[in-house]
């Protein structure tokens, strides 16, 4: 089973690159940036090799390099392999981008060192085969990221954001440490796979599930502790890309990794659905009012992480893993190309919707979107899908309905209507197809979605009603945008309904004493 140790070479390469960079912390430090990029690319190749070995030899957990359950071990399965390939690929792209972006900075070598350490820590986290390694990597990720957030320590906003992030990180680490102690007490082992296979419903596992959920939502910037994510824009763009496309996914990964434990606590799962659903709607609405590209992307990340949290609460763990992959690739591209996006928007002579849909057009678009979804589902097979997955597809199709409303507007050109209908078809087919792929790949690694009980049914209906109402309000916004109340609502949403300001007031003084 020596092949199970192969993934360990990925963080090892990056740590060696970090050590070399730390010895040359200054401006244009020779081949430091190039070697770091080569190490990141090597880590990606090793991750691909690990995926190949998984297909050829199967899943497993390596022997422990350590004593008494404390040390290094690798859990190689679909979840860890997907995350390894994803994180190492994004890390390589960000490292390559950083070579040019950070060229000429006074502390370019130090920046490269901390980027390498952060990437290595995330890789150690996603491959962790035991609880101690998981907690150590979780903590190291936060500490090294904090150093990157303080790359410009002379900026007061950067120091404030780093303090707030440090406070949230310590709370998340404390919750995870508590969960680990409860899991060890319940199962008598630190081996993650043994815990997942033998976990039973007791007050210990329920408490562990609650603390895991708390740690995950804190790490995922969920309401009301979301403000730090919108304030870390003072860091260099490569840091934002790595944070939003890689590090922020740690919370979702934690829930997916401990899916078997989370299913033992349906009350905790319900809390995840409610908090995730609310934060997704909240973040999505605030995002639409932000004038700055990077701030809008930050709110988008909050909303996307919240939607993923809601997916985990609905026990759709394979789809949550798929969501992580899609969001990471999109967000890395969005941040690294944010400058080009600003130029493109500025070049638009008349920004805004091509045509304003009427109330009748909106009703037509929603009815058409649901019909398209139903027809595609009938062809591809509703019978094999869980109720939760079908409901999630309806929520996604609400977003497609917004696009259809633009095409169905009376003044819209016929080409736009055809294009939006094609988008709706492609979205529906893609959702069912990707769901089949995700379920097939994760079979045996993640538990199946259970049948919903009365509580789950109530939450599903609440989610459908909430997301449907917001989608209708968004589609009809041009019809009521001129109302005085709309202007006031926009101001409140631009300020995030002041939740972050209230949080700052409550934490004033305390957060200033928090150390990185």
N, C-alpha and C positions, 0 to 999 in steps of 0.2 A: 504493500500500500504506500510505497514511497512517492508515488505520483501525487498523493494528496498534499505533499509539502511544496509542490511547484509554485503555487500562488505566493508563497512567502518571499520569493525572489523579487516580486514587483515592489513592495515597500522597501526591501533591502537596497535595490538600485537607487531609489529616490533618496533614502537616508544617506547613502554614500555621496550622492550629488550634493545634498544639503550640507554635509560635513565639509566638502571641498569649497562650496560657496561661502560658508561661514568663515573660512580662513581668508577670503578675499571679499570683504563686505562693501568695498567702495565703488567708485564710478568706473564703468567699462572694465570689469575685472577679467580681462583676458578671455579665455574660453569657457568661463563659468556658465553663462547663459546657454551656450551651445551644448555643453555636457549635460546640463539639467534637462534640456529638450530631448537629448538622446536617451537619458535615463527614463524620462516619461514615455517615450516611444517604446523603449525596451519593456517597460511595465505593461504597456498595452499589448505587445506581442506575447508576453508571458500570460496575460489574461486570456488571450485568444487560444493559446496552447492549453490552458486549464480547461477552457470550454470544450476543446477537442477531446481532452482526456476524459471529461465528464461523459461525453457521448460514447466514447469507446469502452470505458471501464466502469461507469456508474458512479453514483453519489456515495459519499462516506465522510467520516471525520477522522482526521489524522491522529496519531498518538500525541500525547502531551509532551512538549519540551519544557519540563519543569517538575515540580513536586507538589503533592497534596492539592491537586486541582488548580494550582497557580502556575501560569506559564503561557506558552504559545501553542495553539492548535488551530487547524484549518477545517472548517466545515465547507465541503465542496458539494453544492447542489445547484439546482436551477436558480434559486434566489441569489445566492452568493455569486454565482458565475455571471449572471446578467448584470449585477451591480459592479462586479470587477471590470468587465469589459466596458461598461458605460462610463464609470468614473475614470478609468485609465485613459480612455479615448478622449473624454472632455479635458482631462488634465494635460494630455499631450497637446491638444489644440490650444489650450490657454497658455501653456508654456511657450509654444511656438510664437503665439501672438505677443507674449510678454517680451520676447527678445527685441522686437522693434519698438513696442510701446514704451518700455522702460529704459531704452537706450539713452545714456547721458544723465540719468538720475544719479544723485550723489550717493545713494545707498542701494544701488542696483544689485550688488552681490548679496546684501542682507535680505533684500526682497526675494531674490531667487531661492535663498536658503529656506526662508519661512514658507514659501509656496511649495517647495519640495517636501518639507516636513508635514504640512497640512494635507497634501495629497497622499503621502505615505500613511498618515493616521487614518484617513478615510478608508483606504484599502485594507488596513489592519482591522478596521471596524467591520466591514462588510464580509470579511472572510472568517471572523472570529468563531472558533468552535467551542469556547468556554466563556463563562460569565465574567471572569476576572479580566481577560483580554478585552472583552467587549467594553467594560467600564473604563479600562485604561485608555483604549483607543478613543472612546467617546470624549473623555476628558482632554486628551492630547489634541484632538481636533479643535475643541473650543479654545484652548490656550494658544495654539499656534495661529488660529484664525484671528484671535484678538491682536496678536502682534502685527498682522497684516492690516487690520482695521486702523491701527495706530501708526501706519507708515508715515503719515504727515502729522506728527504729534503737536505741531504748532497750531493746528486748526482746532478751535474750541469745539466746533460741531463734531469733529471726529472723536475728540476725547469724550464728549458726552455720549455719543452713540456707542463707543467702546465700553464705557462704564455700564450702560444699560444692558448691552449684550452680555457683559461679564456677569451681571447680577442674574439675568435670566438663565445663563449657562450654569451657574452654580446651583440654582434651584432645580434645573433639569438633571444635573448630575446627582444631586442629593436624592431626588425621586427615584432615579435609576438604581442608585446604590441600595436604597430601601427595598426596591423590588427584588434585587439580586439576593439580599439577605433572606427575604421571605421565600424565594424559590429554593434556595439552598436548604432552608429549614424544612420545606415541604417535601423535597426529593432527596436530600442528602448528597447532592452532587453539583459540580459546576459545569458539567458537560451539557451543552445546549440540546443536542439531539436526544439525549437520555431524558432530559426534562420534558421536552415536547412529547415524547412517546409515552411517558408515565404520569403526566400531570392529571390530577383528579380535582373535582370540585370540593374545595375546602376553603375555610376563611383565609388561609395562607395564600392560596392561588388567586382568590378573589382580590385580596389586598395587593398582591403583586400585579395583577392585571390593572388595577386602578392606578398604581404608581407608574407602571409602564405607559399607560395612556397619558398621565400627567407629564411625564418626561417627554413623550413624543409631541404633545401639543405645544409645550414650551419651546422645544427645538424647532417646531414648524411655524413659529410666529403666528399663533392663533389668538383670537380676541380673548381677553383684552390686552395680552402681553405681546402685541404685534408691532409696537411702535419702533423697536430697535431696527427692524428690517428696513423701514422706510428712511432711516437716518444714517445708514452706513454708506451713503453715496459719496462721502468724502474720500473713500479709499480708491485706489487706482481701478480702472475698468476691468483688468484681468481678475482682480479680487472679487468684484461684483459678479463676474461671469462664473467663477469657481464656486462662490457662495450660493448663488441662485440656481445654478445648474447641477451642483454636486452636494455641497455640505448640507443645504437645507433639506435634502431628501432623507437625512438620517432619521428623522422622526417617523416618516412613513416606513422606512426600512425596519425600524424597531418593531412597529406594529405587525408588519408582515412576517418578520422572523419569529415572533412569538404568537403567531396566529392561533395555534392550538391552545395556548393559555388564555388568550383573549376570548375565545369562544366559550370558555367556562364561566364567563362573567357577563351575561346578557345585559345587565343594568349598565355596566361600563360601556358596552357596545352602543347602547341607546344614547348615552351621554356623548359619545363620539359623533353619532349621526346628528344630534341637535347642535352641538358646538360647531362641527364642520360645516353643516348646512348654513347656519347663520353667518359664520365668517366668510363662506364662499359668496353669499349674496351681498354682504357688507363690503367685502373687498372688491368684488366686481363692480359695484355701483360707484365706489370711491375712485376706482381706477379710471373710470370714464371722465372724471372731472379734473384730472391732474394735467397741468400744462407742460411739465417737464417729462421728457421721454424716459429717463432712468427711474424717476419716481413712479411714473405710470407702470413701468415694468415691475417695480418692487411690489406695488399693490396687486398686480397681476399674479405675482408669485404667491402672495398671501392667499388670494382667492383659489389658485390652483392647488396649493397645499391643503387648503380647507376641503376642497372637493375630494382630494385623495383621502383625507381623514374620514370624510363621510363614507367613501367607498369601503374603507376598512370597517367602519361601524356597521355597515350593511353586510359584512362578511364576504365582500367581493375582493378578496385579497389578490387573486391573479390579475384582475382588472386594475387594482391599485398599483401593482408592479408595472403593468403596461403603461399606466398613466405617468409613473416616474420616468420611464424611458422617453416617452414622447415629450413631456414637459422639459426634461433636461436638455435634450437636443435642441428644442425650439428656443429655450431661454438662453443657452450658451450663444447661439447664433444671434439672438436679439440684442444681447448686451455687447457682443464684440462688433456688431454692425450698427450700434446705436447712433454713431456719428453720421453714417450714411443715411439712416432713417430720418434724422433731423433735416438733412439737405433735401431729401426727397419730398418731405412734407412742405418745406419752405418753397419748393419749386412748383407746387400745385397752385394754379392761379385762382381757382374757385373751389376750395375744399368744402366738403359737406355732402349730404345725400343727393343723388341724381334726381330723385323724385320723392315726394312726400306721400306716403300711403294714407288712405282714408281708413276709418274704422272698419268699413266693409272689406277693404283690402287686407287688413290685419286678420280679420276672422277667416277670410279665404286662405291666407298663408298658413295659419295654424291648423286649419282643417286639412289642407293639402299635405302639410308636413306629417301629420299623424297618419293620414291615409297611406302616404308613401312608406312610412315606417312599418305600418301594419302589413302592407303588401310584401315588402322585402322580408319581414319577419315570418310571414306565412310561407314564403318560398324557401327560406333558409332554415326554418324550423324553430318555432316558439316552444315546442314541446320539450326540447332539450335545454332550455334556458330557465334559470331560477327566476322567481318573481322579482327579486331584488335587481337582477340584471336587466330584466325587461323594463322595470321602472326607471332605472338609470338611463336606458336608451331613450325613454320618453323625455327625460330631463335634457339630454343632449340634443334631441330633435327640436326642443323649444328654441335653442340657439339658432338652428337652421331656419326655423320659422321667421326669425327676425330678418334674415337675408331674403327669404321668399317675399316678405312684405315689401321690400324695396323693388323687387322685380314685378310684383303684382300691382304696383301703383299705376293709376290710370295714365300718368304722364311718362311712365317708364318705357324705354324702347323695348321692342320685342326681343332683341338679342339678350338684353339683361334678364328678362323673364326666363328665357331658355337656359341661360347660364345658371341662374339660381336653382332652377328645378334639377339641373344636372348635379349641382352641388348637394342638393338634398338626397338624391339617389346615391351618389358616391359616399356620402357620410353614413347613410343607413347601411349600405352594403359593407363598408369598411368596418363599422362597429361590430356587426355580426361576425365578419370574417376574422377580425383581430381577436375577438372574444374566443372564438374556437381555437385559434392558435395559442392564446394565453392559457386556456384551460388544458390544452393538450400538453404543452411544455411543462406546466407546473403540477400535473397530475402526479401524486405521490410525494411531492415536496410541500404542497399547501393543502389544507383540509378543504373539502367541498363546502359550498354554501348551504347551510341548513334551511329547512322549511321555515318560513316566517310564522311567528306566533302572533297573538293579539297586539302586543306592544310593537312588534316589528311592522305589522300592517298599519297601525296608527301612524308610525313614523314615516312609512312610505307615502301614505296619503298626504301627510303634512308636507313632506318634501315636494311632492308633485304640485300641490296647491301653491306653495310658496314660490317655487321656481317658475311655475306657470304665470302667476300674477306679476312677478317682476319682469318676465319676458314680454308680457302684453304691455306693461307700462313702458318698457324700453322701446318697443315697436311703435307705440302711439305717441312717443315723446314729442315729435314735431307738432302734434295737434294741441298739446297743452303747454308747450314750452314758453309761450308768451304770457301765461298766467303769472301774476305777481308771486304766487306761492312757489312757482317753479324756480324763480330766481333765488329765493331764500333757501330752498332745498339744495340748490346747487352750491351755494356758499357753505352750507353745513356739511355737505358731502365732501367738498374740497378740503375741508379741515378734518375729515375723518370722523364726523360727529363728535369731535373733541375728546374722544376716548383716550387718545395718547396724551393729550394735555392734562386730563384728569389723573392719568397714571403717573405722569411726571410730577404733578403736585403731591400726590401721595408718597412718592418715592424720593422727594426732594431731600437732600442731605444724606439719606441712607445710601442711595446709589453712588453718591460722590465718594463714599468711603470704600466702595467696592474696588478691589484690585483686579488687575488683568489676570 
